[in-house]
Amino acid sequence: HSDADVGMHALTDAILGAIAQGDIGDHFPPSEPKWKGAPSRIFLEKARDLVAQAGGEITHCDITIICEAPKIGPHRDAMRQSLAEILRIDVGRISVKATTTEQLGFTGRREGVAALATASVKLPASD
C-alpha cells in the first residue's frame, strides 16, 4: 500500500516492536485506501513519535537488505543519512548492510527484495 521501501518498513516494525506497539499494519491498516502509495517515511516518523511519547529514545538501528540487485553499497551512506534525519538520531547509530541468498528463492531470482531490522530503544524505568 505504500512506496514499498522494505528497509523502512522493517525498521518501523522493529521500533514498534521495541516499545510493544504492535506492527505497521496495526497503525496503518492495508485495508485503508488512504495508505495506498503513502511514503514509507510517514510510517517511520510515526514510530519515532510513539517512542518519544513513551519518554524513550531510539539508540541504535540496524537494517539488513536481502537482494541480488540493486547493489546497496553505493547507496548505503545516503540511506543512513536519510534514516538519521527521519529518526533524529546521529548517523553513527544507524547501520545499513546487504546480503544475498546466493541466487536462491525470490530474492535470488530478482523477483523482490526483503529486509530485516532491529532497533534498540531506551525507555524510562517503569514503576
Backbone as XML, in Angstrom:
<?xml version="1.0"?>
<chain id="A" units="angstrom">
  <residue number="1" name="HIS">
    <atom name="N" x="0.800" y="-1.212" z="0.000"/>
    <atom name="CA" x="0.000" y="0.000" z="0.000"/>
    <atom name="C" x="0.835" y="1.264" z="0.000"/>
  </residue>
  <residue number="2" name="SER">
    <atom name="N" x="2.135" y="1.145" z="0.149"/>
    <atom name="CA" x="2.955" y="2.354" z="0.210"/>
    <atom name="C" x="3.968" y="2.320" z="-0.917"/>
  </residue>
  <residue number="3" name="ASP">
    <atom name="N" x="5.062" y="3.061" z="-0.730"/>
    <atom name="CA" x="6.092" y="3.077" z="-1.760"/>
    <atom name="C" x="6.983" y="1.837" z="-1.700"/>
  </residue>
  <residue number="4" name="ALA">
    <atom name="N" x="6.662" y="0.905" z="-0.822"/>
    <atom name="CA" x="7.316" y="-0.400" z="-0.746"/>
    <atom name="C" x="8.789" y="-0.332" z="-0.395"/>
  </residue>
  <residue number="5" name="ASP">
    <atom name="N" x="9.172" y="0.626" z="0.413"/>
    <atom name="CA" x="10.552" y="0.679" z="0.890"/>
    <atom name="C" x="10.695" y="-0.360" z="1.993"/>
  </residue>
  <residue number="6" name="VAL">
    <atom name="N" x="11.153" y="-1.536" z="1.623"/>
    <atom name="CA" x="11.183" y="-2.646" z="2.577"/>
    <atom name="C" x="12.082" y="-2.374" z="3.775"/>
  </residue>
  <residue number="7" name="GLY">
    <atom name="N" x="13.151" y="-1.630" z="3.584"/>
    <atom name="CA" x="14.033" y="-1.302" z="4.705"/>
    <atom name="C" x="13.334" y="-0.458" z="5.744"/>
  </residue>
  <residue number="8" name="MET">
    <atom name="N" x="12.629" y="0.572" z="5.298"/>
    <atom name="CA" x="11.906" y="1.437" z="6.242"/>
    <atom name="C" x="10.755" y="0.691" z="6.898"/>
  </residue>
  <residue number="9" name="HIS">
    <atom name="N" x="10.099" y="-0.173" z="6.144"/>
    <atom name="CA" x="9.007" y="-0.958" z="6.727"/>
    <atom name="C" x="9.541" y="-1.876" z="7.822"/>
  </residue>
  <residue number="10" name="ALA">
    <atom name="N" x="10.640" y="-2.557" z="7.544"/>
    <atom name="CA" x="11.223" y="-3.456" z="8.539"/>
    <atom name="C" x="11.671" y="-2.679" z="9.774"/>
  </residue>
  <residue number="11" name="LEU">
    <atom name="N" x="12.271" y="-1.511" z="9.562"/>
    <atom name="CA" x="12.725" y="-0.708" z="10.695"/>
    <atom name="C" x="11.548" y="-0.163" z="11.496"/>
  </residue>
  <residue number="12" name="THR">
    <atom name="N" x="10.496" y="0.236" z="10.812"/>
    <atom name="CA" x="9.291" y="0.693" z="11.515"/>
    <atom name="C" x="8.767" y="-0.416" z="12.421"/>
  </residue>
  <residue number="13" name="ASP">
    <atom name="N" x="8.674" y="-1.628" z="11.887"/>
    <atom name="CA" x="8.211" y="-2.757" z="12.696"/>
    <atom name="C" x="9.151" y="-3.031" z="13.867"/>
  </residue>
  <residue number="14" name="ALA">
    <atom name="N" x="10.452" y="-2.911" z="13.645"/>
    <atom name="CA" x="11.417" y="-3.148" z="14.726"/>
    <atom name="C" x="11.245" y="-2.131" z="15.850"/>
  </residue>
  <residue number="15" name="ILE">
    <atom name="N" x="11.065" y="-0.869" z="15.487"/>
    <atom name="CA" x="10.880" y="0.176" z="16.505"/>
    <atom name="C" x="9.562" y="-0.025" z="17.243"/>
  </residue>
  <residue number="16" name="LEU">
    <atom name="N" x="8.499" y="-0.295" z="16.497"/>
    <atom name="CA" x="7.207" y="-0.543" z="17.141"/>
    <atom name="C" x="7.295" y="-1.745" z="18.073"/>
  </residue>
  <residue number="17" name="GLY">
    <atom name="N" x="7.995" y="-2.780" z="17.655"/>
    <atom name="CA" x="8.168" y="-3.957" z="18.493"/>
    <atom name="C" x="8.954" y="-3.659" z="19.758"/>
  </residue>
  <residue number="18" name="ALA">
    <atom name="N" x="9.958" y="-2.795" z="19.642"/>
    <atom name="CA" x="10.792" y="-2.456" z="20.798"/>
    <atom name="C" x="10.003" y="-1.747" z="21.896"/>
  </residue>
  <residue number="19" name="ILE">
    <atom name="N" x="8.907" y="-1.093" z="21.512"/>
    <atom name="CA" x="8.077" y="-0.406" z="22.511"/>
    <atom name="C" x="6.717" y="-1.093" z="22.689"/>
  </residue>
  <residue number="20" name="ALA">
    <atom name="N" x="6.628" y="-2.324" z="22.195"/>
    <atom name="CA" x="5.414" y="-3.142" z="22.333"/>
    <atom name="C" x="4.171" y="-2.430" z="21.805"/>
  </residue>
  <residue number="21" name="GLN">
    <atom name="N" x="4.305" y="-1.845" z="20.615"/>
    <atom name="CA" x="3.182" y="-1.132" z="20.000"/>
    <atom name="C" x="2.712" y="-1.801" z="18.707"/>
  </residue>
  <residue number="22" name="GLY">
    <atom name="N" x="2.777" y="-3.117" z="18.667"/>
    <atom name="CA" x="2.261" y="-3.836" z="17.514"/>
    <atom name="C" x="3.170" y="-3.744" z="16.309"/>
  </residue>
  <residue number="23" name="ASP">
    <atom name="N" x="2.538" y="-3.665" z="15.133"/>
    <atom name="CA" x="3.316" y="-3.587" z="13.906"/>
    <atom name="C" x="2.729" y="-2.544" z="12.971"/>
  </residue>
  <residue number="24" name="ILE">
    <atom name="N" x="3.342" y="-2.402" z="11.838"/>
    <atom name="CA" x="2.968" y="-1.363" z="10.887"/>
    <atom name="C" x="1.499" y="-1.489" z="10.459"/>
  </residue>
  <residue number="25" name="GLY">
    <atom name="N" x="1.017" y="-2.730" z="10.330"/>
    <atom name="CA" x="-0.368" y="-2.945" z="9.931"/>
    <atom name="C" x="-1.379" y="-2.516" z="10.978"/>
  </residue>
  <residue number="26" name="ASP">
    <atom name="N" x="-0.979" y="-2.518" z="12.250"/>
    <atom name="CA" x="-1.865" y="-2.047" z="13.318"/>
    <atom name="C" x="-2.093" y="-0.542" z="13.226"/>
  </residue>
  <residue number="27" name="HIS">
    <atom name="N" x="-1.060" y="0.177" z="12.846"/>
    <atom name="CA" x="-1.135" y="1.636" z="12.800"/>
    <atom name="C" x="-1.545" y="2.165" z="11.429"/>
  </residue>
  <residue number="28" name="PHE">
    <atom name="N" x="-1.268" y="1.388" z="10.390"/>
    <atom name="CA" x="-1.567" y="1.794" z="9.014"/>
    <atom name="C" x="-2.185" y="0.605" z="8.285"/>
  </residue>
  <residue number="29" name="PRO">
    <atom name="N" x="-3.440" y="0.272" z="8.590"/>
    <atom name="CA" x="-4.061" y="-0.925" z="8.012"/>
    <atom name="C" x="-4.058" y="-0.904" z="6.483"/>
  </residue>
  <residue number="30" name="PRO">
    <atom name="N" x="-3.601" y="-1.990" z="5.863"/>
    <atom name="CA" x="-3.581" y="-2.043" z="4.402"/>
    <atom name="C" x="-4.981" y="-1.998" z="3.792"/>
  </residue>
  <residue number="31" name="SER">
    <atom name="N" x="-6.005" y="-2.241" z="4.614"/>
    <atom name="CA" x="-7.381" y="-2.181" z="4.119"/>
    <atom name="C" x="-7.863" y="-0.740" z="3.935"/>
  </residue>
  <residue number="32" name="GLU">
    <atom name="N" x="-7.113" y="0.227" z="4.463"/>
    <atom name="CA" x="-7.498" y="1.631" z="4.330"/>
    <atom name="C" x="-6.834" y="2.243" z="3.096"/>
  </residue>
  <residue number="33" name="PRO">
    <atom name="N" x="-7.641" y="2.631" z="2.113"/>
    <atom name="CA" x="-7.103" y="3.168" z="0.861"/>
    <atom name="C" x="-6.206" y="4.391" z="1.033"/>
  </residue>
  <residue number="34" name="LYS">
    <atom name="N" x="-6.380" y="5.152" z="2.121"/>
    <atom name="CA" x="-5.578" y="6.373" z="2.279"/>
    <atom name="C" x="-4.088" y="6.073" z="2.421"/>
  </residue>
  <residue number="35" name="TRP">
    <atom name="N" x="-3.723" y="4.821" z="2.740"/>
    <atom name="CA" x="-2.306" y="4.479" z="2.876"/>
    <atom name="C" x="-1.708" y="3.988" z="1.568"/>
  </residue>
  <residue number="36" name="LYS">
    <atom name="N" x="-2.548" y="3.811" z="0.538"/>
    <atom name="CA" x="-2.033" y="3.358" z="-0.760"/>
    <atom name="C" x="-1.087" y="4.416" z="-1.318"/>
  </residue>
  <residue number="37" name="GLY">
    <atom name="N" x="0.130" y="4.012" z="-1.613"/>
    <atom name="CA" x="1.119" y="4.924" z="-2.167"/>
    <atom name="C" x="1.751" y="5.868" z="-1.160"/>
  </residue>
  <residue number="38" name="ALA">
    <atom name="N" x="1.448" y="5.685" z="0.124"/>
    <atom name="CA" x="1.997" y="6.579" z="1.155"/>
    <atom name="C" x="3.509" y="6.403" z="1.251"/>
  </residue>
  <residue number="39" name="PRO">
    <atom name="N" x="4.233" y="7.502" z="1.434"/>
    <atom name="CA" x="5.685" y="7.387" z="1.600"/>
    <atom name="C" x="6.036" y="6.666" z="2.902"/>
  </residue>
  <residue number="40" name="SER">
    <atom name="N" x="6.993" y="5.770" z="2.826"/>
    <atom name="CA" x="7.381" y="4.978" z="3.995"/>
    <atom name="C" x="7.890" y="5.828" z="5.143"/>
  </residue>
  <residue number="41" name="ARG">
    <atom name="N" x="8.399" y="7.006" z="4.846"/>
    <atom name="CA" x="8.901" y="7.859" z="5.927"/>
    <atom name="C" x="7.789" y="8.223" z="6.911"/>
  </residue>
  <residue number="42" name="ILE">
    <atom name="N" x="6.530" y="8.278" z="6.445"/>
    <atom name="CA" x="5.401" y="8.571" z="7.335"/>
    <atom name="C" x="5.292" y="7.499" z="8.421"/>
  </residue>
  <residue number="43" name="PHE">
    <atom name="N" x="5.472" y="6.244" z="8.038"/>
    <atom name="CA" x="5.381" y="5.144" z="8.993"/>
    <atom name="C" x="6.517" y="5.229" z="10.008"/>
  </residue>
  <residue number="44" name="LEU">
    <atom name="N" x="7.709" y="5.520" z="9.502"/>
    <atom name="CA" x="8.876" y="5.613" z="10.375"/>
    <atom name="C" x="8.767" y="6.805" z="11.325"/>
  </residue>
  <residue number="45" name="GLU">
    <atom name="N" x="8.246" y="7.917" z="10.825"/>
    <atom name="CA" x="8.043" y="9.096" z="11.684"/>
    <atom name="C" x="7.046" y="8.799" z="12.800"/>
  </residue>
  <residue number="46" name="LYS">
    <atom name="N" x="5.994" y="8.051" z="12.484"/>
    <atom name="CA" x="5.003" y="7.676" z="13.498"/>
    <atom name="C" x="5.647" y="6.821" z="14.589"/>
  </residue>
  <residue number="47" name="ALA">
    <atom name="N" x="6.468" y="5.849" z="14.186"/>
    <atom name="CA" x="7.150" y="5.008" z="15.167"/>
    <atom name="C" x="8.077" y="5.855" z="16.036"/>
  </residue>
  <residue number="48" name="ARG">
    <atom name="N" x="8.816" y="6.767" z="15.416"/>
    <atom name="CA" x="9.699" y="7.683" z="16.160"/>
    <atom name="C" x="8.898" y="8.488" z="17.175"/>
  </residue>
  <residue number="49" name="ASP">
    <atom name="N" x="7.762" y="9.017" z="16.743"/>
    <atom name="CA" x="6.928" y="9.830" z="17.627"/>
    <atom name="C" x="6.352" y="9.015" z="18.783"/>
  </residue>
  <residue number="50" name="LEU">
    <atom name="N" x="6.002" y="7.767" z="18.538"/>
    <atom name="CA" x="5.492" y="6.913" z="19.616"/>
    <atom name="C" x="6.571" y="6.634" z="20.661"/>
  </residue>
  <residue number="51" name="VAL">
    <atom name="N" x="7.811" y="6.475" z="20.205"/>
    <atom name="CA" x="8.920" y="6.305" z="21.155"/>
    <atom name="C" x="9.039" y="7.554" z="22.022"/>
  </residue>
  <residue number="52" name="ALA">
    <atom name="N" x="8.993" y="8.721" z="21.395"/>
    <atom name="CA" x="9.101" y="9.986" z="22.139"/>
    <atom name="C" x="7.950" y="10.140" z="23.125"/>
  </residue>
  <residue number="53" name="GLN">
    <atom name="N" x="6.728" y="9.780" z="22.705"/>
    <atom name="CA" x="5.569" y="9.880" z="23.592"/>
    <atom name="C" x="5.717" y="8.973" z="24.814"/>
  </residue>
  <residue number="54" name="ALA">
    <atom name="N" x="6.442" y="7.878" z="24.643"/>
    <atom name="CA" x="6.675" y="6.956" z="25.760"/>
    <atom name="C" x="7.847" y="7.418" z="26.627"/>
  </residue>
  <residue number="55" name="GLY">
    <atom name="N" x="8.424" y="8.564" z="26.280"/>
    <atom name="CA" x="9.555" y="9.082" z="27.044"/>
    <atom name="C" x="10.870" y="8.411" z="26.705"/>
  </residue>
  <residue number="56" name="GLY">
    <atom name="N" x="10.905" y="7.739" z="25.564"/>
    <atom name="CA" x="12.098" y="6.989" z="25.188"/>
    <atom name="C" x="12.914" y="7.644" z="24.099"/>
  </residue>
  <residue number="57" name="GLU">
    <atom name="N" x="14.002" y="6.982" z="23.759"/>
    <atom name="CA" x="14.836" y="7.433" z="22.653"/>
    <atom name="C" x="15.351" y="6.219" z="21.897"/>
  </residue>
  <residue number="58" name="ILE">
    <atom name="N" x="15.430" y="6.364" z="20.596"/>
    <atom name="CA" x="15.980" y="5.317" z="19.745"/>
    <atom name="C" x="17.497" y="5.426" z="19.849"/>
  </residue>
  <residue number="59" name="THR">
    <atom name="N" x="18.140" y="4.344" z="20.250"/>
    <atom name="CA" x="19.585" y="4.405" z="20.459"/>
    <atom name="C" x="20.397" y="3.767" z="19.341"/>
  </residue>
  <residue number="60" name="HIS">
    <atom name="N" x="19.814" y="2.823" z="18.610"/>
    <atom name="CA" x="20.538" y="2.189" z="17.515"/>
    <atom name="C" x="19.556" y="1.495" z="16.589"/>
  </residue>
  <residue number="61" name="CYS">
    <atom name="N" x="19.863" y="1.534" z="15.295"/>
    <atom name="CA" x="19.049" y="0.843" z="14.300"/>
    <atom name="C" x="19.965" y="0.082" z="13.357"/>
  </residue>
  <residue number="62" name="ASP">
    <atom name="N" x="19.535" y="-1.092" z="12.956"/>
    <atom name="CA" x="20.306" y="-1.914" z="12.037"/>
    <atom name="C" x="19.359" y="-2.517" z="11.014"/>
  </residue>
  <residue number="63" name="ILE">
    <atom name="N" x="19.674" y="-2.340" z="9.754"/>
    <atom name="CA" x="18.860" y="-2.902" z="8.674"/>
    <atom name="C" x="19.748" y="-3.778" z="7.804"/>
  </residue>
  <residue number="64" name="THR">
    <atom name="N" x="19.262" y="-4.976" z="7.495"/>
    <atom name="CA" x="19.906" y="-5.844" z="6.521"/>
    <atom name="C" x="18.951" y="-5.994" z="5.351"/>
  </residue>
  <residue number="65" name="ILE">
    <atom name="N" x="19.393" y="-5.605" z="4.180"/>
    <atom name="CA" x="18.586" y="-5.726" z="2.971"/>
    <atom name="C" x="19.053" y="-6.969" z="2.227"/>
  </residue>
  <residue number="66" name="ILE">
    <atom name="N" x="18.097" y="-7.797" z="1.834"/>
    <atom name="CA" x="18.398" y="-9.068" z="1.188"/>
    <atom name="C" x="17.972" y="-8.975" z="-0.271"/>
  </residue>
  <residue number="67" name="CYS">
    <atom name="N" x="18.967" y="-8.949" z="-1.159"/>
    <atom name="CA" x="18.659" y="-8.827" z="-2.586"/>
    <atom name="C" x="19.894" y="-9.140" z="-3.424"/>
  </residue>
  <residue number="68" name="GLU">
    <atom name="N" x="19.664" y="-9.498" z="-4.661"/>
    <atom name="CA" x="20.745" y="-9.651" z="-5.633"/>
    <atom name="C" x="21.038" y="-8.304" z="-6.289"/>
  </residue>
  <residue number="69" name="ALA">
    <atom name="N" x="20.003" y="-7.546" z="-6.506"/>
    <atom name="CA" x="20.132" y="-6.221" z="-7.125"/>
    <atom name="C" x="18.972" y="-5.379" z="-6.630"/>
  </residue>
  <residue number="70" name="PRO">
    <atom name="N" x="19.138" y="-4.103" z="-6.482"/>
    <atom name="CA" x="20.342" y="-3.332" z="-6.802"/>
    <atom name="C" x="21.412" y="-3.521" z="-5.733"/>
  </residue>
  <residue number="71" name="LYS">
    <atom name="N" x="22.615" y="-3.172" z="-6.078"/>
    <atom name="CA" x="23.710" y="-3.204" z="-5.111"/>
    <atom name="C" x="23.485" y="-2.075" z="-4.113"/>
  </residue>
  <residue number="72" name="ILE">
    <atom name="N" x="23.585" y="-2.383" z="-2.832"/>
    <atom name="CA" x="23.295" y="-1.414" z="-1.774"/>
    <atom name="C" x="24.510" y="-0.542" z="-1.453"/>
  </residue>
  <residue number="73" name="GLY">
    <atom name="N" x="25.696" y="-1.094" z="-1.579"/>
    <atom name="CA" x="26.918" y="-0.383" z="-1.211"/>
    <atom name="C" x="27.001" y="1.059" z="-1.687"/>
  </residue>
  <residue number="74" name="PRO">
    <atom name="N" x="26.742" y="1.322" z="-2.969"/>
    <atom name="CA" x="26.852" y="2.697" z="-3.453"/>
    <atom name="C" x="25.824" y="3.657" z="-2.843"/>
  </residue>
  <residue number="75" name="HIS">
    <atom name="N" x="24.772" y="3.123" z="-2.241"/>
    <atom name="CA" x="23.689" y="3.943" z="-1.693"/>
    <atom name="C" x="23.670" y="3.966" z="-0.165"/>
  </residue>
  <residue number="76" name="ARG">
    <atom name="N" x="24.517" y="3.168" z="0.446"/>
    <atom name="CA" x="24.498" y="2.971" z="1.900"/>
    <atom name="C" x="24.582" y="4.279" z="2.689"/>
  </residue>
  <residue number="77" name="ASP">
    <atom name="N" x="25.545" y="5.122" z="2.372"/>
    <atom name="CA" x="25.715" y="6.358" z="3.148"/>
    <atom name="C" x="24.504" y="7.275" z="3.032"/>
  </residue>
  <residue number="78" name="ALA">
    <atom name="N" x="23.954" y="7.392" z="1.830"/>
    <atom name="CA" x="22.764" y="8.232" z="1.641"/>
    <atom name="C" x="21.574" y="7.655" z="2.401"/>
  </residue>
  <residue number="79" name="MET">
    <atom name="N" x="21.447" y="6.334" z="2.410"/>
    <atom name="CA" x="20.358" y="5.688" z="3.144"/>
    <atom name="C" x="20.506" y="5.945" z="4.640"/>
  </residue>
  <residue number="80" name="ARG">
    <atom name="N" x="21.714" y="5.791" z="5.153"/>
    <atom name="CA" x="21.955" y="6.030" z="6.578"/>
    <atom name="C" x="21.643" y="7.477" z="6.939"/>
  </residue>
  <residue number="81" name="GLN">
    <atom name="N" x="22.068" y="8.409" z="6.095"/>
    <atom name="CA" x="21.824" y="9.824" z="6.373"/>
    <atom name="C" x="20.330" y="10.133" z="6.374"/>
  </residue>
  <residue number="82" name="SER">
    <atom name="N" x="19.616" y="9.590" z="5.408"/>
    <atom name="CA" x="18.170" y="9.812" z="5.334"/>
    <atom name="C" x="17.468" y="9.260" z="6.574"/>
  </residue>
  <residue number="83" name="LEU">
    <atom name="N" x="17.833" y="8.058" z="6.985"/>
    <atom name="CA" x="17.231" y="7.461" z="8.179"/>
    <atom name="C" x="17.559" y="8.271" z="9.423"/>
  </residue>
  <residue number="84" name="ALA">
    <atom name="N" x="18.795" y="8.750" z="9.515"/>
    <atom name="CA" x="19.195" y="9.573" z="10.669"/>
    <atom name="C" x="18.353" y="10.835" z="10.750"/>
  </residue>
  <residue number="85" name="GLU">
    <atom name="N" x="18.105" y="11.459" z="9.610"/>
    <atom name="CA" x="17.291" y="12.676" z="9.592"/>
    <atom name="C" x="15.856" y="12.388" z="10.003"/>
  </residue>
  <residue number="86" name="ILE">
    <atom name="N" x="15.286" y="11.325" z="9.480"/>
    <atom name="CA" x="13.907" y="10.973" z="9.824"/>
    <atom name="C" x="13.783" y="10.655" z="11.313"/>
  </residue>
  <residue number="87" name="LEU">
    <atom name="N" x="14.727" y="9.886" z="11.825"/>
    <atom name="CA" x="14.656" y="9.438" z="13.219"/>
    <atom name="C" x="15.225" y="10.446" z="14.207"/>
  </residue>
  <residue number="88" name="ARG">
    <atom name="N" x="15.900" y="11.458" z="13.679"/>
    <atom name="CA" x="16.518" y="12.494" z="14.517"/>
    <atom name="C" x="17.551" y="11.906" z="15.473"/>
  </residue>
  <residue number="89" name="ILE">
    <atom name="N" x="18.377" y="11.020" z="14.930"/>
    <atom name="CA" x="19.487" y="10.458" z="15.698"/>
    <atom name="C" x="20.764" y="10.573" z="14.876"/>
  </residue>
  <residue number="90" name="ASP">
    <atom name="N" x="21.889" y="10.424" z="15.542"/>
    <atom name="CA" x="23.181" y="10.516" z="14.881"/>
    <atom name="C" x="23.349" y="9.388" z="13.863"/>
  </residue>
  <residue number="91" name="VAL">
    <atom name="N" x="23.895" y="9.720" z="12.715"/>
    <atom name="CA" x="24.090" y="8.735" z="11.656"/>
    <atom name="C" x="24.976" y="7.575" z="12.124"/>
  </residue>
  <residue number="92" name="GLY">
    <atom name="N" x="25.827" y="7.828" z="13.107"/>
    <atom name="CA" x="26.678" y="6.780" z="13.652"/>
    <atom name="C" x="25.925" y="5.720" z="14.430"/>
  </residue>
  <residue number="93" name="ARG">
    <atom name="N" x="24.648" y="5.931" z="14.636"/>
    <atom name="CA" x="23.815" y="4.957" z="15.354"/>
    <atom name="C" x="22.956" y="4.129" z="14.397"/>
  </residue>
  <residue number="94" name="ILE">
    <atom name="N" x="23.226" y="4.281" z="13.104"/>
    <atom name="CA" x="22.435" y="3.574" z="12.098"/>
    <atom name="C" x="23.353" y="2.739" z="11.218"/>
  </residue>
  <residue number="95" name="SER">
    <atom name="N" x="22.989" y="1.475" z="11.058"/>
    <atom name="CA" x="23.733" y="0.564" z="10.202"/>
    <atom name="C" x="22.816" y="0.072" z="9.087"/>
  </residue>
  <residue number="96" name="VAL">
    <atom name="N" x="23.330" y="0.098" z="7.879"/>
    <atom name="CA" x="22.621" y="-0.470" z="6.732"/>
    <atom name="C" x="23.610" y="-1.384" z="6.024"/>
  </residue>
  <residue number="97" name="LYS">
    <atom name="N" x="23.200" y="-2.605" z="5.813"/>
    <atom name="CA" x="24.059" y="-3.548" z="5.111"/>
    <atom name="C" x="23.200" y="-4.429" z="4.216"/>
  </residue>
  <residue number="98" name="ALA">
    <atom name="N" x="23.862" y="-5.196" z="3.383"/>
    <atom name="CA" x="23.128" y="-6.047" z="2.448"/>
    <atom name="C" x="23.756" y="-7.430" z="2.394"/>
  </residue>
  <residue number="99" name="THR">
    <atom name="N" x="22.937" y="-8.369" z="1.985"/>
    <atom name="CA" x="23.404" y="-9.725" z="1.739"/>
    <atom name="C" x="22.563" y="-10.304" z="0.609"/>
  </residue>
  <residue number="100" name="THR">
    <atom name="N" x="22.962" y="-11.458" z="0.130"/>
    <atom name="CA" x="22.185" y="-12.144" z="-0.901"/>
    <atom name="C" x="21.792" y="-13.517" z="-0.373"/>
  </residue>
  <residue number="101" name="THR">
    <atom name="N" x="20.975" y="-14.196" z="-1.138"/>
    <atom name="CA" x="20.632" y="-15.578" z="-0.819"/>
    <atom name="C" x="21.330" y="-16.520" z="-1.793"/>
  </residue>
  <residue number="102" name="GLU">
    <atom name="N" x="22.425" y="-16.036" z="-2.382"/>
    <atom name="CA" x="23.207" y="-16.841" z="-3.332"/>
    <atom name="C" x="22.318" y="-17.385" z="-4.447"/>
  </residue>
  <residue number="103" name="GLN">
    <atom name="N" x="21.472" y="-16.519" z="-4.961"/>
    <atom name="CA" x="20.578" y="-16.792" z="-6.087"/>
    <atom name="C" x="19.479" y="-17.801" z="-5.763"/>
  </residue>
  <residue number="104" name="LEU">
    <atom name="N" x="19.171" y="-17.973" z="-4.483"/>
    <atom name="CA" x="18.087" y="-18.862" z="-4.081"/>
    <atom name="C" x="16.846" y="-18.051" z="-3.727"/>
  </residue>
  <residue number="105" name="GLY">
    <atom name="N" x="15.679" y="-18.655" z="-3.924"/>
    <atom name="CA" x="14.422" y="-18.020" z="-3.542"/>
    <atom name="C" x="14.065" y="-16.816" z="-4.394"/>
  </residue>
  <residue number="106" name="PHE">
    <atom name="N" x="13.001" y="-16.115" z="-3.980"/>
    <atom name="CA" x="12.512" y="-14.995" z="-4.786"/>
    <atom name="C" x="13.517" y="-13.860" z="-4.871"/>
  </residue>
  <residue number="107" name="THR">
    <atom name="N" x="14.289" y="-13.630" z="-3.801"/>
    <atom name="CA" x="15.295" y="-12.565" z="-3.887"/>
    <atom name="C" x="16.428" y="-12.989" z="-4.812"/>
  </residue>
  <residue number="108" name="GLY">
    <atom name="N" x="16.781" y="-14.252" z="-4.774"/>
    <atom name="CA" x="17.837" y="-14.761" z="-5.652"/>
    <atom name="C" x="17.458" y="-14.730" z="-7.113"/>
  </residue>
  <residue number="109" name="ARG">
    <atom name="N" x="16.169" y="-14.889" z="-7.382"/>
    <atom name="CA" x="15.673" y="-14.808" z="-8.767"/>
    <atom name="C" x="15.394" y="-13.365" z="-9.184"/>
  </residue>
  <residue number="110" name="ARG">
    <atom name="N" x="15.695" y="-12.427" z="-8.293"/>
    <atom name="CA" x="15.485" y="-10.995" z="-8.535"/>
    <atom name="C" x="14.011" y="-10.647" z="-8.723"/>
  </residue>
  <residue number="111" name="GLU">
    <atom name="N" x="13.156" y="-11.375" z="-8.004"/>
    <atom name="CA" x="11.721" y="-11.116" z="-8.057"/>
    <atom name="C" x="11.272" y="-10.161" z="-6.960"/>
  </residue>
  <residue number="112" name="GLY">
    <atom name="N" x="12.161" y="-9.820" z="-6.060"/>
    <atom name="CA" x="11.808" y="-8.917" z="-4.979"/>
    <atom name="C" x="12.979" y="-8.696" z="-4.050"/>
  </residue>
  <residue number="113" name="VAL">
    <atom name="N" x="12.721" y="-7.905" z="-3.038"/>
    <atom name="CA" x="13.719" y="-7.544" z="-2.037"/>
    <atom name="C" x="13.108" y="-7.809" z="-0.664"/>
  </residue>
  <residue number="114" name="ALA">
    <atom name="N" x="13.920" y="-8.266" z="0.266"/>
    <atom name="CA" x="13.472" y="-8.481" z="1.644"/>
    <atom name="C" x="14.380" y="-7.688" z="2.578"/>
  </residue>
  <residue number="115" name="ALA">
    <atom name="N" x="13.922" y="-7.483" z="3.797"/>
    <atom name="CA" x="14.744" y="-6.763" z="4.774"/>
    <atom name="C" x="14.440" y="-7.249" z="6.178"/>
  </residue>
  <residue number="116" name="LEU">
    <atom name="N" x="15.461" y="-7.210" z="7.007"/>
    <atom name="CA" x="15.356" y="-7.488" z="8.436"/>
    <atom name="C" x="15.893" y="-6.271" z="9.162"/>
  </residue>
  <residue number="117" name="ALA">
    <atom name="N" x="15.318" y="-5.958" z="10.308"/>
    <atom name="CA" x="15.797" y="-4.797" z="11.056"/>
    <atom name="C" x="15.686" y="-5.042" z="12.547"/>
  </residue>
  <residue number="118" name="THR">
    <atom name="N" x="16.571" y="-4.404" z="13.279"/>
    <atom name="CA" x="16.497" y="-4.377" z="14.736"/>
    <atom name="C" x="16.636" y="-2.933" z="15.186"/>
  </residue>
  <residue number="119" name="ALA">
    <atom name="N" x="16.053" y="-2.648" z="16.326"/>
    <atom name="CA" x="16.148" y="-1.302" z="16.893"/>
    <atom name="C" x="16.306" y="-1.421" z="18.399"/>
  </residue>
  <residue number="120" name="SER">
    <atom name="N" x="17.195" y="-0.618" z="18.934"/>
    <atom name="CA" x="17.352" y="-0.521" z="20.385"/>
    <atom name="C" x="16.712" y="0.778" z="20.834"/>
  </residue>
  <residue number="121" name="VAL">
    <atom name="N" x="15.886" y="0.682" z="21.863"/>
    <atom name="CA" x="15.176" y="1.848" z="22.372"/>
    <atom name="C" x="15.397" y="1.916" z="23.879"/>
  </residue>
  <residue number="122" name="LYS">
    <atom name="N" x="15.768" y="3.077" z="24.352"/>
    <atom name="CA" x="15.924" y="3.295" z="25.795"/>
    <atom name="C" x="14.640" y="3.937" z="26.307"/>
  </residue>
  <residue number="123" name="LEU">
    <atom name="N" x="13.987" y="3.251" z="27.241"/>
    <atom name="CA" x="12.740" y="3.738" z="27.828"/>
    <atom name="C" x="12.963" y="4.053" z="29.303"/>
  </residue>
  <residue number="124" name="PRO">
    <atom name="N" x="12.164" y="4.966" z="29.849"/>
    <atom name="CA" x="12.293" y="5.246" z="31.280"/>
    <atom name="C" x="11.912" y="4.009" z="32.095"/>
  </residue>
  <residue number="125" name="ALA">
    <atom name="N" x="12.485" y="3.904" z="33.275"/>
    <atom name="CA" x="12.163" y="2.777" z="34.153"/>
    <atom name="C" x="10.687" y="2.817" z="34.512"/>
  </residue>
  <residue number="126" name="SER">
    <atom name="N" x="10.065" y="1.650" z="34.513"/>
    <atom name="CA" x="8.654" y="1.586" z="34.911"/>
    <atom name="C" x="8.575" y="1.310" z="36.404"/>
  </residue>
  <residue number="127" name="ASP">
    <atom name="N" x="7.481" y="1.731" z="36.997"/>
    <atom name="CA" x="7.311" y="1.559" z="38.450"/>
    <atom name="C" x="7.008" y="0.139" z="38.813"/>
  </residue>
</chain>
